[in-house]
Amino acid sequence: MPLTPDQVQAYLDRCGVPQEARDALNQGRDANDVLKALTTLQQHHMVAIPYENLSLHYSETRETPQDTETVFEHMVSNKRGGNCVQQNLLFAELLRSLGVSAYPTAARLNAAASLSPAPGADGSKVEYGPWLHIINIVTIDNKRYVVDTNFNQFGSPFPVPLVHNESVTDVWTRRRRMIHERIPGWAETDQKWWRMQVMHEGDDYWMDVYCFQEVEWMALDFALQVAGIQKLDMGWFNHVVVCYRIIVEDEAPVGWIMARGDMLTRSYKGLVQTIETFECESDRVAALSEHFGISLSEHEQQQIIGTETELKEAFF
């Protein structure tokens, strides 16, 4: 469902997008200006609207709706975050409402790039699972980019061009590239996928992050995807409380901050530190408010009590 002009402005206000970028997105004819404005919009979005799965833990329904109106109210009006489906679907609606060509598709995640990789996961290995993620493909001046407002620390806070084997400097002392190749070990040897890869400083290999094909998915496709994940209890979503956003200084991404389980971790200019260990629910709730701008009501806080993800204060 398209966003109204008032909703577009409210969304941009929520993200704190500068007027210059708004003008370029609304009226821009120069491709470089539009791409620069899209980058600004993406990064402001990733600072203001965190990835979070709190509705699976701090609500009665344990549901994550995907319809435009409900997600808009949740993320924009109520100043919450959302999961990858909620965020990237709404972001696609925003881009289209601004006249930018965009459509969503699904992606498969590589095991080593998961938020909760298996102990000792080997980043040099390629182990793709089912469709667990969603991205947007954006076209500017006949050039396609993958734009993802919602991923973990291995994601990109920049639009990434769909160009084979073009290595670029990324943030946090690493490089990034896209390759258009088959997936090792799969039966169909002629089937090519876009595979996002990163190389961290000091490594001698490229780590796959996720892969996808340029096929547009519809809203019902994502509804079935989410229902399947919930029904089969796939991944870590129902078992770990997570909230994540990037850190930007002087219009450049310099790190990220993440609440995961009982820990608050920050990466700043390549240095990763645990800055707090939560002893109880009140610690985590306070951190969500201070670092992510998310205030949980007393009623919402009560909903996690008695579940496996509740943080219980230790008594000795």
N, C-alpha and C positions, 0 to 999 in steps of 0.2 A: 504494500500500500504506500503510495507516494506521501512524502511529508508535506505539510502545509507550509507556506512562507513563514508563519509564526513559529512553527516547530523547527524549521531550519535555523532561524535566528536564535531560538532558545538552545538548540544543540550547539551552535557555534559559541554562544555565550558560556555554556556549561564547560566547554573546552578552553575558553579564554583565547580564541583565535584572533590574532591581530587584524585590524581593518584592511591592511594592505593585502594580506592573504585572502581575505573574504572577497575583495574587489577582483583579484586575479582569477579566483574560482568562478565568480559570477559573470565577469565580463572579459576574462583573459582570452586573447587570441594568439598570443605568443606561447609556443609549446614549453619553452624554458621557464616562463613565468608561471604557467599552470603547474608544471612539475615541481617547482620550488614551493608553490603554495600548497600543493598536495602533501609534500614532505612536512611542511609546517603544521598542517592540519593533522596529519597522522601522529606526529610527535606530541602535539598538544593534547590530542585524544588519549594517548598512552600515558601521559602524566596525570590527566584529570580523571579519567575513567579506568579504574584498575580492573584487571582480571580478578574475578572472585567467584567462588562457588558457595557462598554463604547461604543461599536459599536452600541448598541441600542439607544444611545442618541447623540453621537458625529459623526455621519456618515450620508451620504445621503441615503444609502440603508436601514438602520436599520436592517441589516441582520447579522447572525452569521454562516458563512459557516463551514462545518465539514470535508471537504475533506482534506486529509493529506498534500498535497502540499501547499494549501492556509493557513492552520492553522500553518504549520511549518514556512512559511514566516512571518506570523503575529506575532507569539509568540517568535520565535528564531531569525530570521533575523531582524525583526523590533522591537524586544525587548518590546513587549506588553504582556498583560496577556490574559486570556480567560475565558469562562464559563466552567461548569463542563463537558459538552459533548466534547468541543474542547480539554480541557486539558487532561482528562482521556483517550480519544481515542488516542491522540498522545502519551501519556505516555505508553499505552499498546503497541503501535508500537515500541517505544524505547526499552521496556523490551524484546519484542520478537526478535528485532534486536540484542540484547545482549545475546540471547540464554536462556532467562528466560521465563518459561511458564506463560502466562498471557492471560486473556480474559475479556472483559467488560460485565457488565450487568446493568440493571436499578434498581433503588431503590425508595421506597415510603418514603416520609418525614412525620415525626410526627409533628403535628401542633405546639406544644410547642417548638420544636427545629428549627423552621423556623427563617430566618433572620429577618422577620417582623411578630412575633407572635401577635395574637390578644391581646388587652389590658386585663390584668388580666389572661392570659393563665395559666392553671394549669399544671405544669410539671409532676404531678403524674398521669395525665390522658393520655390515649392512643387514639389518633385521627389521623389515617393515611389517607392520601389523595392519589391522582393518582401518576403515574410515573413522577416524576419531577427531579430526580437525576440520576447520573451514577457513578459507582464504577468499580474497577478492582479486579478480583480474581486471585491471584498469587499462584503458587504451587512451593514449595521448598522442596526437599527430601520427596515427597509424603504428605506434610502438606500444607493445604490451608490457605491463609491469605487474608483479604480484605485490599486493598491499595487504598487510596483516596487522591489524590493530591489537591483536590479542593472542600472544603466545608467551612462552616462558623466556628464560634468559638466553636461549639460543636463537630466538626470533630476530627479525630485523626491524629497526625503527625507521627504516627508509623504504621507499618504493624500490623494488629490485627488478631491473629489466630482464625480460625473457630473452636472454642472449646466451648462447652456449659458450661455456668456458671463459667468461670474461671476469677475471678476478679483480675485486675492488677492496680498498681498505674499509673495514667495518669499524665498529666501536669496540672498546674494551680490549685493545691489543690483539685483534684478530682480523682475518680476511674472510670474504664471502664470495661465493660464485654460484651460478646456476649451470647445471649440465643437462643436456637433453640426450639421455642414454637409456638403455635397458636396465632393469634391476637384476643384479647378479643372483643366480640360482632359480629365477622364475622360468616356467616352462616355455613361454612365448619369447623367443629370442629376438624377434623383430619389433616387439612392442616397446616404444620409447616413452619415457616419463620425464617431466621436468623434476629435477632433484636439487633442492637447495642444500648447499654444503658450507661449512665453516672450517677454518683452520686457525687454531689457537696458537699464540706465540709460544715457540718452543716445540711444537708438534711437527712431525714430518708427514702427516696424513690429513686428508680432508674428511671431516665427519659429516655424514648425511644427517639432515634435520628432518625434512619431510619431502614427500613427492606428490605430484598431482598431474592431471591432464587438463587440457583446455576445454572441458565439457561443462556447460552451465548446468547447475543444479537448481531445482525448483524448491519452493518452501516446503512442499510435502515430502520431498526427498530428505530434507534436514529433520523434519518432524519424525520420520521413520528412523533416521540415524539416531536421534536422541532417545527415542523410545527403545530402540534395540540396546543402546548402551546401558540404559536404566534397567531394562528387563534382564539382561545377561550380567549385570553388575560388572561391566568391563572397565578396566583402568582403575585409577586411584580416586576418582571424583567423589565417590560416596564414603571414602575412608580417611581422607585428609582434608582439613580446612586450609584453604589457600587464598591469599590475596597478594597481588603482584602489580607493580607499576614501574615505569622507567624514571630515571632522574635526568633532567636536562638543565644545563647551565650555558648561558650565552648562546642559545639556539643550537647547542650541540649535545647529543646524548652522552652522558659520562658514566652511567651505571644504572643500577636498579635496586629496588628494595622489595623484600618478599617476606610475608608471614606465612609459615608453613608448619602445621602442627603446633608444636610448643616452642618454635624458634622464630626469631626475627633476624633476617640476614640482609646485609647490604653489600653491594659491590659498587665501589667508587674508584674510577680511574684505574681499574684492574685489580684493586685490592678487595678481596672478599672477606668480610668479617661477620661473626655472629654478634649482634649488638644487644640482644636480650633473649633470655630463656623464660618463657611464661610458666609461672608456678600454678596458676589457676585461671579460670575463665575471666575473672575481672581484669587480669593482666592483658589477656588477648583482646578483650573488648576495648580496653583503653588504648592499646596499640593501633587497632583498626581505626579509631577515631583520630588519634594524633598523626599517624603516618599516611593514612589513606582517605581521611575525611569521611569515613563511614560510621554513623552513629546507630547502633542497634537499640531498639526499644526494649523495655523491660520484658514485654511479652515475647519478643524475638529471642532474647537471651534465655528465657525459660525453656525454649523448644529443644535445646541441645542437651538438657539435663537427662541423664540416664542412657545416653547414646554412646557408641564406642569412641566418638571424637570429642566428648566432653573432657575438659581439663580439670582434674580433681586435685585440690590442694592436699599435699601429703601431710599426714599426721604421724609424729614419731613418739 
